[in-house]
Amino acid sequence: MKSNSKLKKVKPLSANKSVDFNFREQIMHYLKRWYWFALGLLICLTLAYTYIRYTIPKYNVSASIMISQDDSMGESELAAFQDLGLLENKSNKIENEIQIIKSRTLITNVVKRLKLNVQYFSQGRVLETENYPESIIEISLLAPDSIIQSASKVFKVKIVSNTKFSLLGDGDEKLSDHSFGNTIKTSIGDVVITPNFKEIGNKKGETIKIKISPIRWIAESYRNGLGIFPVGKNSSVVQISLNDPVKEKAMDIINTLIDEYNEATINNKKQTSARTATFINDRLDLISGDLTEVDDEAAGYKAKFGLTNDISAQTQRVADSDTRNLQEITQLSTQLSLIESTRSFILSQEGRYDLVPANLGFDDPNITNTATRYNTLISQRNRLLTSSSEQNPAVININQQIDGLRQVLIESLNSLKGAINIKLNSLKTQDRYFSGKLYNAPIRQKDLRVIEREQTIKEQLYLYLLQKREEAEITSHVTLSNAQIIDRATTIGSYPVSPNKKMIYVGALFMGLMIPFLIIYVSELLNVKVRSRQDLEKVLTMPILGSIPKTKTKDKIVVSRTNRSGIAEAFRILRTNLDFLMAGSNKEKGKVIFVTSTISGEGKTLVSSNLAKTLTISGKKVAFIGTDFRDPKFHNFLDLPKGKDTEGFTNFIMNKDLSPQDVIYAEKSEDPMDILPPGVIPPNPAELLMQDRVAEMFAYLQKHYDYIIVDTAPVSLVTDTLLIGHYSDLSIFIVRENYSDKRALQVPENFHREKRLPNMAVLLNASFNQGGYGYGYGYGYGNQDA
């Protein structure tokens, strides 16, 4: 006998024995189903390859710009008044500028400028390739812009010759023939298709698809695809990136977007400079008239009274003090004039939403801060109105904030004006004091000094505004953009970023292994069937005889003298192991072996019949008995004289005229065994098995046979087997792999503990476990459920 047999030497397990986790066993459990993993890998890798093959690759294009924070697009061009402190230090407005760059207005301008709403595609064997920056043909739309911008249409153009082309339908069927340059009427208006080079005939047979899309769709698509972000937390350098199948197209989009942003910045600054210059010119016109009147008054006064500019020595010291006092009065008067001019501008209806001059030299920092915030809100309002209406909630909100700041600014100017008036009155009081000291001076000299004082105020204000107007004019002609280009748009590497082949294949490998693993794991988790010998060892304390392998043969009796298959060897080993379990039985009479199971279909008839055949081949005299009176399977396994209706055990019990020899038949085969079939199916099987004739039959069989193999009824369905269990020397309990319920193993375990069947042992039938026990033959069993 081979040492690596399918059945090992039996040994019972203690009831409290624990089964440790066996990592190698778990690995082998999954390796046995390697074909699931192979199939999963094949499917996932095929799907990954198909996805990569039929997905248009995309390339990443990026550019870097540095945005100036000194004069952002949202700031006014009031830098002309920087020396007056009207403008506060700018905070970081990078995020605001990013939103401006990504605005629909700028991106829509890019789409219009590059004509991105019209795309040309060459049809390939698998994918369509976009022709950019130009195609072999070009389409011109003759409809108004309002129609073109919302048009949506697809044309398929097939080149026929140097002068001809055909329009194709969706199924590539010919719709019409046309000549290049002729007007074609379509659903989106008249169009003209022209070739881009003379030898267009060389492209004969080639099909170009022209796709026209609404501009707003294209703009929104690129707006969502643009990535604009600062390269560092406190950095003013911004990176603009875009993924697109056509590298040149993505580069043009980014570069054009930067140009559009710079142009918008410059135009905004020029517009603000023009408004500043207009305001200064208006003020100059007013002050120029006042200054002319003062000059005429001074000249007329001197001419009338023949006065000179000489001041007497006696009043020199008083005059010096008075002069210093007058200077302060002059400065305060200048501030009062500026305050009044600013108030008038703010209160006027025309200047309600215009930028106000700020930092005109006021000492109050609150006015400076308020004016700056006011101008910032005005600039934000003007920017929002470029892409929305005044009914926009954001515009309304800014209007409310502007009205509030305007009121605060007026109140601050009034408060400052009051404070200056108080100080000015004090200075004027001092001036009257000095004037009193000069009372003896010629009255004409005093009057002339009053005129000169007013003249000085007007001259200083006039000269200051002239200087600022010139600065504003110079600034408007040398306006620079906000964005300084660090790196023009270029691709990062020569490989596409989408689809990511490496990550897709890695993901496919992972999913190809994980999905089968999860399927097996979940199926095993939900499976309550007995799967291996280990399942028996975990629950049962009775001896385990071993396992019968699964086989694919359709023969019922698989054992013969010449058969050396795995299942035949397993039955021979089973025959040997029976001697160990029946070593203490009475040798003077035949040994009775019961073969039973929990439910029908676990293979007790197959095991019992082949076990009987194996014992017969070994030279023993064997009787094979069927006591499953309710659902007998004998006629399916053995050749009976009358098939299912052959007289048998039930006939013997009911008919006392029959002797055992009348119902025992010899098998018609090589190495025949004697057969006692179940007989006709009675209405009361349990009552029959309690008759004395049963004991008479077993006594006869034990006297004339070495082994009596009894195919009994399932123990969990009926009590038939338990009624005759005391005749048994050995009870073999059949459990079928992947068929018997693990929860039903408690039935034989209870029988064993309660000793309801003598000398119980369990046998695993239809085992597929090729790695752990004995021969490991991979044979299946075609009808192993009897």
Disulfide bonds with the S-S distance in Angstrom:
none
